[in-house]
Amino acid sequence: MVDRVSGAMGWSHVVLDAGEEDDDGTALWWDCTPAKGIHRVRATHTRYAKRESARIELQPADSIFVWRCATVCENRRYGTRDSCASWIIRCLPPYLEVFAETVADRYKLPLSPNVLAIAFGVSQPGDTVFLGRDPS
């Protein structure tokens, strides 16, 4: 039911990979859960690492912007009007944030992992989409 009302593409969660690594070289991802709020997780210690996934890769300058936003938000909680996807969207560079929100409005969908997939052209597990310029 949640999938149907949020875009019906099957995507259920979003994490940020800002290129960070732990001391032993394990990738660190930014995650967002009701219990912990916004926090870093080791890629090997999350149940999401085993799910089918897709990647949306940003330009280097945009990636730095996202990393700074995530760092500022660390340990924050999100409320009933927010979700992990809406937090991720707010961490995007302004032109990408506006684009994702416009897609959500156009399709009358809540901000969700499915909206990110629709906005940035992810169609199936295993996809990698490179955002090299303003998609609008």
C-alpha positions as CSV (number, residue, x, y, z in Angstrom):
1,M,0.0,0.0,0.0
2,V,2.8,2.4,0.9
3,D,4.5,1.7,-2.4
4,R,1.3,2.3,-4.4
5,V,0.7,5.7,-2.9
6,S,4.4,6.8,-3.2
7,G,5.0,5.9,-6.9
8,A,4.7,2.1,-7.1
9,M,8.2,1.4,-8.3
10,G,9.2,-0.8,-5.3
11,W,11.8,1.4,-3.7
12,S,11.5,1.5,0.0
13,H,14.5,3.3,1.5
14,V,17.3,5.8,0.7
15,V,20.8,6.0,2.0
16,L,23.5,8.5,1.1
17,D,26.9,7.3,0.1
18,A,29.1,10.4,0.4
19,G,32.3,8.5,-0.3
20,E,33.3,8.2,3.3
21,E,35.2,5.2,4.7
22,D,35.8,3.8,8.2
23,D,39.4,3.3,9.4
24,D,39.5,-0.2,7.9
25,G,38.2,1.0,4.5
26,T,34.6,0.0,4.9
27,A,32.2,2.4,3.3
28,L,30.1,4.6,5.6
29,W,26.6,5.5,4.5
30,W,24.3,8.1,5.9
31,D,21.0,6.5,7.0
32,C,17.8,7.8,8.6
33,T,15.6,5.8,10.9
34,P,12.9,6.7,13.4
35,A,14.8,5.2,16.3
36,K,18.2,6.8,15.6
37,G,17.5,9.8,13.4
38,I,20.2,10.7,10.9
39,H,23.3,8.7,11.5
40,R,26.2,6.9,9.8
41,V,26.2,3.2,9.3
42,R,28.9,0.8,8.0
43,A,27.8,-0.5,4.6
44,T,28.5,-4.0,5.8
45,H,26.3,-3.7,8.9
46,T,23.1,-2.6,7.4
47,R,20.3,-4.8,6.1
48,Y,20.0,-2.4,3.1
49,A,23.3,-3.6,1.7
50,K,21.6,-7.0,0.8
51,R,18.5,-5.5,-0.9
52,E,18.3,-4.8,-4.6
53,S,19.4,-1.3,-5.1
54,A,20.2,1.4,-7.6
55,R,22.6,4.4,-7.5
56,I,22.2,8.0,-8.4
57,E,25.7,9.6,-8.7
58,L,26.2,13.3,-8.5
59,Q,28.8,15.7,-9.9
60,P,31.7,16.0,-7.5
61,A,30.8,19.6,-6.4
62,D,27.2,18.4,-5.7
63,S,28.5,15.5,-3.7
64,I,30.4,17.9,-1.5
65,F,27.3,19.9,-0.9
66,V,25.3,16.7,0.0
67,W,28.1,15.6,2.4
68,R,28.1,19.0,4.2
69,C,24.3,18.9,4.5
70,A,24.3,15.4,5.9
71,T,27.1,16.3,8.4
72,V,25.1,19.3,9.7
73,C,22.0,17.1,10.1
74,E,23.7,14.3,12.0
75,N,21.7,13.0,15.1
76,R,18.6,15.0,14.1
77,R,15.3,13.3,14.2
78,Y,12.6,13.7,11.7
79,G,8.9,14.2,12.5
80,T,5.6,12.9,11.3
81,R,5.6,15.2,8.3
82,D,9.1,14.2,7.2
83,S,10.6,10.9,6.0
84,C,14.0,9.7,5.2
85,A,13.4,10.5,1.6
86,S,12.4,14.1,2.4
87,W,15.5,14.5,4.4
88,I,17.6,13.2,1.6
89,I,15.9,15.5,-0.9
90,R,16.6,18.5,1.4
91,C,20.3,17.6,1.4
92,L,20.5,17.8,-2.4
93,P,21.8,20.9,-4.1
94,P,18.9,23.4,-4.5
95,Y,18.4,22.8,-8.3
96,L,18.0,19.1,-7.7
97,E,15.9,19.6,-4.6
98,V,13.5,21.8,-6.5
99,F,13.4,19.3,-9.4
100,A,12.5,16.3,-7.1
101,E,9.8,18.4,-5.4
102,T,8.4,19.4,-8.7
103,V,8.2,15.8,-9.8
104,A,6.4,14.9,-6.6
105,D,3.9,17.7,-7.1
106,R,3.4,16.8,-10.8
107,Y,2.6,13.2,-9.9
108,K,0.7,14.1,-6.7
109,L,3.1,11.8,-4.7
110,P,4.7,12.3,-1.3
111,L,8.5,12.7,-1.2
112,S,9.7,9.1,-1.2
113,P,12.4,6.8,-2.6
114,N,10.0,6.2,-5.5
115,V,9.8,9.9,-6.3
116,L,13.7,10.1,-6.4
117,A,13.7,7.1,-8.8
118,I,11.1,8.8,-11.1
119,A,12.8,12.2,-11.0
120,F,16.2,10.9,-11.8
121,G,15.5,8.1,-14.2
122,V,16.0,5.0,-12.1
123,S,13.9,2.2,-13.6
124,Q,15.2,-1.1,-12.3
125,P,17.5,-2.6,-9.7
126,G,21.1,-2.3,-10.7
127,D,20.7,1.0,-12.5
128,T,23.3,3.7,-12.1
129,V,22.3,7.2,-13.1
130,F,24.9,9.9,-13.5
131,L,23.6,13.4,-13.0
132,G,26.2,15.5,-14.8
133,R,24.1,18.6,-15.2
134,D,20.9,20.3,-14.2
135,P,18.1,17.7,-15.1
136,S,15.3,20.3,-15.6
